[in-house]
Amino acid sequence: MTDETAGRVHCDKRDGVAWIGFDRPQSRNAMTWQMYDALASLCREVDEDPEISAVVFHGCGGEAFVAGTDIKQFAGFDKPQDGVDYERRIDEVLAGLENLGKPTIALLEGFCVGGGAAIALACDFRYATPSLKFGVPIAKTLGNCLSVTNVSRFMDIVGIPRTKEILMAARLIEAPQAETIGLVNAVYGPGEIEDAVAGHAAEFSRLAPLTVRAAKQIVQRVQAHRRMPADASDDWVRTCYTSRDFKAAVNKFVTKTPFEWTGQ
């Protein structure tokens, strides 16, 4: 890319581990459409690489894993299908990540919100620093909604009460609580997390590959059996993404002007 503000997603392969970085630190690694496309492409690439035994996803800059999707990109949404197409595309990208045959790890520093939270939940393991802020505060910020598939991932990992707390009350979960409720596997200091995650990733090269893959895929089959069809949330996606509140919230972000929720 010639425009560095658009950000990029890059892959560094070392010692049998692919480190995929979200690199747009000036915007807390908020995802552009191009970054989602790059993520999908890299997931396919590392899945086909026989020398890769595990994949680590991380944010660049130390302030965030991924702070959601870049809100400016929603300014052109004006049809009900725009929201549906966006959620379908995110579902497609995250399905590629979730279905990777290799173990996947999310290294979480700072803000992991919106689309970033969805990416992290599609990984097999999550490790965080004490600076973690995890959630989907769209009830405060945008007034849109998640697809039924993404809501299902929240329910799978944190249960129904916590899912409602995160989505309905727009609560951000911090590191101590995240570890307690099983959202993250462990919390490490900022100076030790990279080495710790590298150690966890390296362990998979010493384990039985077929057993690891079988365990992952059988769990995924159970999850898939419990999940609803992708179109089960289309009615609410259309309603939220074409609402006056959503348009006003996007405009507020772009123009820095105030607004009040109307419920319309």
Disulfide bonds with the S-S distance in Angstrom:
none
